[in-house]
Amino acid sequence: MHGLTIGSFENLAEGDDGENYINYYPDDGSNDPYAKFETSELTTLLAEAIEDLPEKERLVLSLYYYEEFTMKEIGALLGVNESRVSQLHTKATLRLRGKLSKVVPDVESMLRSVAAG
């Protein structure tokens, strides 16, 4: 169906003039069951792929993306230089792309989707 927008209404209350006022909120697609399922499945695939990484690569990804450490801070923590951290990060992301591309045809789109969700 083209031109159909689903949304929700909220009754704000009766105004001073005796009129009822409502707000309409168009659906942004975030409640789509298929989109939720797909995001959940993709997150699971990504988590499993990360678990299969070598310990140091997994640690670099965790510190960089979840703890928001800089490459320099990670290097100091691991006792390696920033360049080595960058190499580990690149190696880990290439391994993940390689592994996920076997089960997800458009792995780049998937990674963007999971990151946004």
C-alpha positions as CSV (number, residue, x, y, z in Angstrom):
1,M,0.0,0.0,0.0
2,H,1.4,3.3,-1.0
3,G,0.7,6.5,0.9
4,L,-0.3,4.7,4.0
5,T,1.4,5.8,7.2
6,I,0.8,4.0,10.4
7,G,1.3,5.8,13.7
8,S,-0.1,6.4,17.1
9,F,-2.2,9.0,18.8
10,E,-1.9,10.5,22.2
11,N,-4.8,12.2,23.9
12,L,-3.3,15.3,25.5
13,A,-6.3,16.4,27.5
14,E,-9.2,18.8,27.2
15,G,-8.3,22.4,26.5
16,D,-9.7,25.5,28.2
17,D,-12.1,25.8,25.3
18,G,-13.6,22.4,26.0
19,E,-11.9,20.7,23.0
20,N,-9.9,17.5,23.2
21,Y,-6.4,17.8,21.7
22,I,-4.4,14.9,20.4
23,N,-0.9,14.4,19.0
24,Y,-0.2,12.1,16.1
25,Y,3.2,10.3,16.0
26,P,4.0,8.6,12.7
27,D,5.6,5.2,13.0
28,D,9.4,5.4,12.4
29,G,9.7,1.7,11.6
30,S,11.4,0.9,14.9
31,N,8.5,-1.4,16.0
32,D,8.6,-3.5,12.9
33,P,8.8,-7.2,14.1
34,Y,10.9,-8.3,11.1
35,A,13.4,-5.5,11.6
36,K,13.7,-6.3,15.3
37,F,14.2,-10.0,14.5
38,E,16.8,-9.3,11.8
39,T,18.7,-7.0,14.1
40,S,18.7,-9.6,16.8
41,E,19.9,-12.3,14.5
42,L,22.6,-10.1,13.1
43,T,23.8,-9.1,16.6
44,T,24.0,-12.8,17.5
45,L,26.0,-13.6,14.4
46,L,28.4,-10.7,15.1
47,A,28.8,-11.7,18.8
48,E,29.6,-15.3,17.8
49,A,32.1,-14.1,15.2
50,I,33.8,-11.9,17.9
51,E,33.9,-14.8,20.3
52,D,35.9,-16.8,17.7
53,L,38.6,-14.1,17.5
54,P,42.0,-14.5,19.2
55,E,42.0,-13.0,22.7
56,K,44.2,-9.9,21.9
57,E,42.0,-9.0,18.9
58,R,38.8,-9.4,20.9
59,L,40.3,-7.2,23.7
60,V,41.3,-4.5,21.2
61,L,37.7,-4.4,19.8
62,S,36.2,-4.4,23.2
63,L,38.3,-1.6,24.5
64,Y,38.0,0.5,21.4
65,Y,34.2,0.1,20.7
66,Y,32.7,-0.5,24.1
67,E,35.1,1.2,26.5
68,E,35.9,4.0,23.9
69,F,39.6,3.9,24.6
70,T,41.9,5.5,22.0
71,M,44.4,3.3,20.1
72,K,47.1,5.0,22.1
73,E,45.4,4.2,25.5
74,I,44.9,0.5,24.4
75,G,48.6,0.4,23.4
76,A,49.7,1.6,26.8
77,L,47.4,-0.9,28.5
78,L,48.7,-3.8,26.4
79,G,52.3,-2.7,26.4
80,V,52.5,-2.3,22.6
81,N,52.8,0.8,20.4
82,E,49.8,2.5,18.8
83,S,50.7,1.1,15.4
84,R,50.5,-2.5,16.7
85,V,47.0,-1.8,18.1
86,S,45.9,-0.5,14.7
87,Q,47.3,-3.7,13.1
88,L,45.3,-5.8,15.6
89,H,42.2,-3.8,15.0
90,T,42.5,-4.1,11.2
91,K,43.2,-7.8,11.4
92,A,40.2,-8.3,13.7
93,T,37.8,-6.4,11.4
94,L,39.1,-8.2,8.3
95,R,38.5,-11.6,10.1
96,L,35.0,-10.5,11.1
97,R,34.1,-9.4,7.6
98,G,35.5,-12.6,6.1
99,K,33.6,-14.8,8.5
100,L,30.3,-12.9,8.3
101,S,30.4,-12.5,4.5
102,K,30.0,-16.3,4.3
103,V,26.5,-16.1,6.0
104,V,25.5,-12.5,5.2
105,P,25.7,-11.4,1.6
106,D,25.9,-7.6,2.3
107,V,28.1,-7.6,5.4
108,E,28.9,-3.9,5.3
109,S,25.2,-3.0,5.4
110,M,24.6,-5.5,8.2
111,L,27.4,-3.9,10.3
112,R,26.0,-0.4,9.8
113,S,22.5,-1.7,10.7
114,V,23.7,-3.3,14.0
115,A,25.8,-0.3,14.9
116,A,22.8,2.0,14.4
117,G,20.4,-0.2,16.3
